């Protein structure tokens, strides 16, 4: 069932609505055994989608079985808007290989990933110097052309890829050594005893890497951070770069600038010069962002938080939480929070249970914000509460650019599911990607890669032509000055009329079987009627004439 609701920030009483599953036009769950995952999804100008990730052991596509060469092999595939596969590529070495991100710029498609042993492209072969190396490639039709690799000694991982003009911004991590231009970077570490009295071994600490890579001149500049993990990058209209990351322990983000809190957002100019940073915390609590985008020189961030006395930068109006709440916020390019939405349920001392809610990805198109992630047991959006069926359920939610909640849904599964990425095509269709365990998770259960097209009726706030009911009648419709809602039976209900900008323009309660509503104050146009009752939620279309 599709659910539709608006969060009104007012003194009106709000009744909670319990939503059901996301309606997919089509959904792919692929995997024979082992771990399989889609890490990124993107739409091209022809409304096809390209997905990237990895698979383990064996995978079936279009009736053909492909087998991995090692632990995990990378996978990149193209599908049309109806879910038909157009082509796929895969490969790998003895260790883990994967595609971590895909991006379009100037009608060129670039991929970022990791390979072990060697990887073959149309223009040659890369050999790994580390256990795993990072690679950059360009897709032309159904072929990958290698551009460059980063390697060293140890392990090199890729994370995010962002493109603007002729520049690629790359994040990743390394343990051991990595060679960047003519510099050899060595991650710090410590001597550790496997067991008291035994020989010690040296454990490397993961270091984060940020690189500005020019397609003409290669590496422009790079940054190296101890104890950190990159999460997302974007740029503003002035080509300044924003990086969000989480870390543990102390982290040196610039010369003589060391932080101990577990979130940072840092701003650089296009030459890599430091401008400012903000942190979140306090230390020992959790304020972790996962994704950000920049639109019209405003930053939008999603992630999760947990703990008490929480703050992000100078903003501290955050409710104490014992478990994890997702969040969505808007921030200006000076680091000031414009609005902040805390998404969850259960305070620090309410003993409700382990509500773990994570916002993993954010996308914006027109005036609508899309976020997705996963949650455990319950997630509260204010006017919609979702309850997980298994362990973690994938959720998808829409907000307006002013922070007002629009709608949410979940993918119901007995086991565990999560979203990693969202794609929006030129027609406004929404695609979501991630992974799913279909049953209660166990060490030997198959993790399916997941991606699908969400039903278009749940995406477009103006697509309400099908909002009708067999048991509730609205008349006259169209209306000029008043209309009647006939429920045919008495029951406590809340009725709201919402315009196409998401504003609640009328609100009332009734326990009668029929109610008359005066709409003289409404302008001519299309409206949505929402009816909340203990047994569910109904939405109806209303047309107001002059």
WOPE-V96920 format. One record per backbone hydrogen bond with DSSP energy under -0.5 kcal/mol. CO is the residue of the C=O (numbers start at 1). NH is the residue of the N-H. Records with the same first field share a line. If there is no record, write none. Layout:
CO->NH + NH
This chain:
6->8
7->9
8->10
13->15
17->19 + 385
20->410
22->24
23->455
26->453
28->451
30->449
34->447
37->39 + 54
40->52
42->50
44->47
48->44
49->79
50->42
51->77
52->39 + 40
53->75 + 99
54->37
55->73
56->33 + 58
57->68
58->32 + 33
59->61 + 66
61->64
64->61
66->59
71->57
72->97
73->55
74->91
75->53
76->89
77->51
78->86 + 87
79->49
80->83
84->80
87->78
89->76
91->74
94->71
95->72
98->100 + 114
101->112
103->110
105->108
108->105 + 110
109->139
110->103
111->137
112->100 + 101
113->135
114->98
115->133
116->118
117->128
119->126
121->124
124->121
126->119
132->156
133->115
134->150
135->113
136->147 + 148
137->111
138->140 + 145
139->109
140->143
143->140
144->122 + 146
145->138
148->136
150->134
151->179
153->177
154->131 + 132
155->175
157->173
160->171
162->169
164->167
166->215
167->164
168->170 + 213
169->162
170->211
171->159
172->209
173->157
174->207
175->155 + 177
176->187
177->153
178->180 + 185
179->151
180->183
183->180 + 185
185->178
188->205
190->203
192->194 + 201
195->198
199->194
201->192 + 203
202->204
203->190
206->227 + 228
207->174
208->225
209->172
210->223
211->170 + 213
212->214 + 220 + 221
213->168
214->218
218->214
221->212
223->210
225->208 + 228
227->248
229->246
232->244
234->242
236->239
240->236
241->268
242->234
243->266
244->231 + 232
245->264
246->229
251->253 + 259
254->257
256->258
257->253 + 254
259->251
262->247
263->280
264->245
265->278
266->243
267->275 + 276
268->241
269->272
273->269
276->267
278->265
279->313
280->262 + 263
281->311
282->285
285->287
286->306
287->289
288->304
291->302
293->300
295->298
297->333
298->295
299->331
300->293
301->329
302->290 + 291
303->327 + 359
304->288
305->325
306->286
307->321
311->281
312->315
314->316
315->312
316->318
320->348
321->307
324->357
325->305
326->343
327->303
328->341
329->301
330->338 + 339
331->299
332->335
336->332
339->330
340->342
341->328 + 343
342->344
343->326
347->350
353->355
354->356
355->324 + 357
356->376
358->360 + 374
361->372
363->370
365->368
367->401
368->365
369->399
370->363
371->397
372->360 + 361
373->395 + 419
374->358
375->393
376->378
377->388
379->381 + 386
380->344
383->17
384->381
385->19
386->379
391->377
392->417
393->375
394->411
395->373
396->409
397->371
398->406 + 407
399->369
400->403
404->400
405->7
406->5
407->398
409->396
410->22 + 412
411->394
415->391
416->437
418->435
421->433
423->431
425->428
429->425
430->454
431->423
432->452
433->420 + 421
434->38 + 450
435->418
436->438 + 448
437->415 + 416
438->414
442->445
446->448
447->36
448->436
449->30
450->434
451->28
452->432 + 454
453->25 + 26
455->458
456->459 + 460
459->461
460->463
462->464
464->467
466->468
467->541
473->486
475->484
479->545
481->519 + 520
483->517
484->475 + 486
485->487 + 515
486->473
492->534
493->510
494->532
495->508
496->530
497->505 + 506
498->528
499->502
503->499 + 505
506->497
508->495
510->493
513->487 + 488
515->485
517->483 + 519
519->522
525->544
527->542
528->498 + 530
529->540
530->496 + 532
531->538
532->494
533->536
536->533
538->531
540->529
542->527
543->478 + 479 + 545
544->525
